[in-house]
Amino acid sequence: MKSMNTVQKSIKGMMLFAVMLVTVFTHASGGHGEDNHDSEAHGNQIDTAEEIRGYIKHHLQDSHDFVLYTDGATGKHYGFSLPVIVSTSKGMKFFMSSEFHHNDDGHVVVEKDGVKLAKIHSKIYELNEGSVTVEFDADHHATNAHKVIDLSITKSVVGMLLTALLMFLGFSSLARGYKKGAIPTGFARVLEPLVIYVRDEIARPNIGEKKYRKFMSFLLTVFFFIWILNLLGLTPLGFNVTGQIAVTVCLGLFTMFIYMFSGSKDFWQHTLWMPGVPVVLRPILAVIELVGFVLIKPFSLLVRLYANITAGHFVVMSLIALMITMKAAFGPVASTGMSLVLSLFISIIEILVAFLQAFIFTMLSSLFIGMAVEEHEHH
């Protein structure tokens, strides 16, 4: 017990120190807009409310490269590019994102084997035949270009691959720890309480003693996948994977497919032809139940995760921007100090939110699975 308390105190200390470093480095680094032309036109200095909103919006989007630091004086970005894989009208195209360049009109374009591609707000478009630059309508929508099928290794994909690698290493360490004895050693002692917590506080109560083991691998994967990604989102690397609606939709669909295909005979009987109610109402109730299981329940899962993580990033970035918006009123030192303190406070809360969102998603998934596999007693 004493050693476990020591481990927990060490983890808390390291997490607090990490958040302080994250906040300081995030303040120190400038904007990282791969196609943020307004910032680049002013030497990458973000001064207006419109530029701040654009910077925050870009930070929440996925990206085809990593920008770790931006020199505010020269506007030069320091980072590394990622592979771009797109399906165009002339076949698949493969190249590095560093090949995109700004043309005379300020648009980010590249030409590969006779195909002109443009990157607009982190989305890749193919220009129509004969076009040399992007044309926009009044709503700033491209009129002479169309989206391509983008299979690129983006920043979010790298985040998911990194999370998968960390999970593989962590659980491999836990497995090796159990091979040495009943009590794991090393880093496995940090993972074991979390695994036991998911088993005893989430899976068993909601799914039942007889069937919970069948779904433990999925619940553990979802819990650690979301939790680690949320923590990576607090680092200066700029990950916002669980803030991408496509990722949360996939997670919600995984849960839906599992409880729909694992449903017991009693589950489908109570869903499609509910006993104990008038026959005339049973088809109506069946439609309502199916809509709830197919749409409402997975929708509640994906929207809750997406909205909370996106809102958390937005608040942190907005507080960091206070050092710009309040500089004229309070001076650069006072505004920066106020922004640093407030963003540090919110970042600490974000650590709790990172765990809480992983817990809620896993808890609701286990609850929905438990409802599907439950065996009703018939008297």
VOGUDREN-409249 format. One record per residue (C-alpha): x, y, z; residue in one letter. Coordinates in steps of 0.1 Angstrom, whole numbers, padded with zeros to 4 digits, always signed. Layout:
BEGIN
XYZA...
This chain:
BEGIN
+0000+0000+0000M+0028+0024+0008K+0046+0017-0025S+0013+0022-0044M+0008+0056-0027N+0043+0065-0037T+0036+0056-0073V+0004+0076-0073Q+0021+0107-0058K+0049+0104-0084S+0024+0102-0112I+0005+0133-0099K+0037+0152-0096G+0049+0143-0131M+0015+0152-0146M+0014+0186-0129L+0050+0193-0141F+0041+0182-0176A+0011+0205-0177V+0032+0234-0166M+0057+0227-0194L+0029+0223-0219V+0014+0256-0210T+0048+0275-0210V+0059+0260-0244F+0025+0266-0259T+0028+0302-0249H+0063+0304-0263A+0055+0288-0297S+0038+0309-0323G+0010+0301-0347G+0013+0270-0369H-0008+0275-0399G+0002+0255-0430E-0022+0277-0450D-0028+0306-0427N-0020+0333-0452H-0031+0363-0431D-0006+0354-0404S+0022+0349-0429E+0015+0382-0445A+0022+0399-0411H+0054+0380-0403G+0033+0353-0386N+0022+0378-0359Q-0014+0373-0348I-0028+0406-0337D-0065+0408-0344T-0095+0390-0331A-0102+0376-0366E-0067+0362-0369E-0070+0347-0334I-0102+0329-0344R-0086+0316-0375G-0056+0303-0356Y-0078+0285-0331I-0100+0271-0358K-0069+0258-0376H-0055+0244-0344H-0086+0223-0340L-0084+0209-0375Q-0063+0180-0387D-0031+0187-0405S-0008+0172-0432H+0024+0182-0413D+0038+0189-0379F+0048+0224-0370V+0065+0223-0336L+0077+0259-0335Y+0073+0291-0355T+0098+0320-0355D+0077+0351-0349G+0102+0374-0365A+0107+0355-0398T+0075+0334-0399G+0095+0303-0406K+0080+0270-0394H+0101+0243-0378Y+0087+0207-0379G+0084+0178-0403F+0062+0169-0432S+0040+0138-0436L+0031+0116-0465P+0002+0127-0487V-0018+0100-0505I-0047+0111-0526V-0069+0096-0553S-0073+0119-0582T-0089+0118-0617S-0055+0105-0630K-0049+0079-0604G-0032+0078-0570M-0006+0104-0562K+0021+0100-0535F+0043+0128-0522F+0054+0146-0490M+0034+0176-0477S+0065+0197-0479S+0061+0198-0517E+0031+0221-0513F+0042+0257-0520H+0026+0291-0521H+0019+0304-0556N+0017+0341-0566D-0019+0343-0554D-0010+0329-0519G-0026+0296-0524H-0009+0263-0513V-0006+0242-0544V+0014+0214-0559V+0016+0198-0594E+0021+0161-0597K+0022+0143-0630D-0001+0168-0647G-0025+0171-0618V-0027+0204-0599K-0037+0200-0562L-0045+0228-0538A-0047+0227-0500K-0075+0249-0486I-0080+0249-0448H-0062+0215-0445S-0084+0200-0472K-0069+0189-0506I-0087+0198-0538Y-0079+0190-0574E-0081+0220-0598L-0102+0216-0629N-0084+0211-0662E-0068+0243-0674G-0070+0261-0640S-0038+0275-0626V-0051+0290-0594T-0081+0286-0570V-0112+0307-0576E-0137+0313-0548F-0173+0324-0546D-0188+0349-0522A-0188+0323-0494D-0151+0314-0500H-0159+0280-0516H-0137+0268-0544A-0155+0271-0577T-0130+0255-0600N-0118+0226-0578A-0132+0195-0563H-0122+0174-0533K-0102+0143-0537V-0102+0111-0518I-0076+0118-0491D-0058+0088-0477L-0029+0107-0463S-0010+0100-0431I-0021+0131-0413T-0013+0144-0378K-0044+0126-0364S-0033+0093-0380V+0001+0097-0365V-0015+0103-0331G-0036+0071-0334M-0006+0051-0345L+0015+0065-0316L-0013+0057-0291T-0016+0021-0305A+0022+0017-0300L+0020+0030-0265L-0008+0007-0257M+0010-0023-0272F+0041-0015-0252L+0022-0009-0220G+0001-0040-0221F+0030-0061-0232S+0048-0048-0201S+0018-0057-0180L+0017-0093-0194A+0054-0098-0188R+0049-0085-0153G+0023-0112-0145Y+0046-0139-0159K+0071-0130-0132K+0045-0134-0104G+0011-0125-0091A+0021-0089-0084I+0034-0071-0115P+0065-0050-0112T+0078-0018-0129G+0054+0002-0151F+0029-0027-0150A+0021-0016-0115R+0008+0017-0129V-0015+0000-0154L-0029-0027-0132E-0051-0005-0110P-0066+0010-0142L-0073-0024-0157V-0089-0036-0124I-0109-0004-0122Y-0124-0009-0157V-0131-0045-0149R-0147-0041-0114D-0163-0007-0117E-0174-0006-0153I-0177-0040-0170A-0189-0063-0141R-0217-0040-0128P-0231-0031-0163N-0227-0064-0182I-0229-0090-0155G-0206-0115-0140E-0213-0142-0166K-0206-0122-0198K-0183-0093-0189Y-0151-0112-0199R-0162-0114-0235K-0162-0076-0239F-0132-0067-0217M-0108-0064-0246S-0130-0039-0263F-0137-0018-0232L-0100-0017-0222L-0090-0007-0258T-0116+0021-0259V-0108+0034-0225F-0070+0036-0229F-0073+0047-0266F-0094+0077-0257I-0075+0085-0225W-0041+0085-0241I-0053+0105-0271L-0068+0131-0248N-0035+0134-0229L-0016+0137-0261L-0039+0166-0270G-0025+0185-0241L+0011+0184-0254T+0027+0210-0277P+0024+0184-0305L-0011+0197-0312G-0030+0164-0314F-0068+0168-0315N-0077+0133-0325V-0108+0129-0303T-0119+0163-0314G-0123+0150-0350Q-0159+0140-0356I-0148+0112-0380A-0129+0095-0351V-0157+0097-0326T-0182+0085-0352V-0161+0054-0358C-0159+0047-0320L-0196+0051-0317G-0202+0027-0346L-0179+0001-0331F-0200+0002-0299T-0232+0000-0318M-0221-0030-0339F-0210-0048-0308I-0242-0045-0289Y-0264-0050-0319M-0247-0083-0330F-0243-0095-0294S-0279-0090-0285G-0296-0119-0269S-0329-0135-0279K-0347-0116-0251D-0332-0083-0263F-0345-0087-0298W-0379-0099-0285Q-0383-0069-0262H-0371-0046-0290T-0391-0058-0320L-0422-0073-0303W-0424-0059-0268M-0444-0082-0245P-0469-0069-0220G-0482-0041-0242V-0512-0039-0266P-0505-0055-0300V-0514-0023-0319V-0486-0004-0301L-0459-0030-0306R-0448-0019-0341P-0446+0017-0330I-0425+0008-0300L-0403-0014-0321A-0395+0015-0344V-0388+0038-0314I-0365+0012-0299E-0346+0006-0331L-0341+0043-0336V-0328+0045-0301G-0303+0017-0305F-0292+0025-0340V-0291+0063-0339L-0296+0079-0306I-0273+0059-0284K-0242+0059-0307P-0250+0096-0315F-0249+0105-0278S-0216+0087-0275L-0198+0104-0304L-0212+0139-0298V-0204+0140-0261R-0168+0130-0267L-0163+0153-0297Y-0180+0183-0281A-0162+0181-0248N-0127+0177-0262I-0132+0204-0289T-0146+0228-0263A-0116+0221-0240G-0091+0229-0267H-0110+0260-0277F-0110+0273-0241V-0073+0267-0236V-0064+0284-0269M-0087+0313-0261S-0071+0319-0227L-0036+0318-0243I-0049+0344-0268A-0056+0368-0238L-0019+0378-0239M-0026+0393-0273I-0061+0408-0268T-0053+0423-0234M-0018+0435-0242K-0029+0470-0250A-0049+0474-0217A-0026+0457-0192F+0008+0456-0209G+0027+0426-0223P+0040+0413-0189V+0007+0414-0170A-0014+0400-0199S+0011+0372-0205T+0012+0363-0168G-0026+0364-0165M-0029+0342-0196S-0003+0318-0183L-0020+0313-0149V-0055+0309-0164L-0044+0285-0191S-0024+0265-0166L-0055+0262-0144F-0077+0251-0173I-0050+0226-0184S-0051+0209-0150I-0088+0206-0154I-0083+0192-0188E-0063+0163-0173I-0094+0154-0153L-0116+0158-0184V-0092+0136-0204A-0098+0107-0179F-0135+0116-0174L-0144+0114-0211Q-0126+0081-0215A-0145+0068-0184F-0179+0081-0196I-0175+0066-0231F-0165+0032-0217T-0192+0033-0190M-0220+0040-0215L-0206+0015-0240S-0207-0012-0213S-0242-0001-0202L-0255-0004-0238F-0238-0038-0242I-0252-0050-0209G-0287-0040-0220M-0283-0061-0251A-0269-0092-0236V-0291-0093-0205E-0312-0124-0200E-0346-0117-0186H-0363-0140-0161E-0396-0153-0173H-0421-0164-0146H
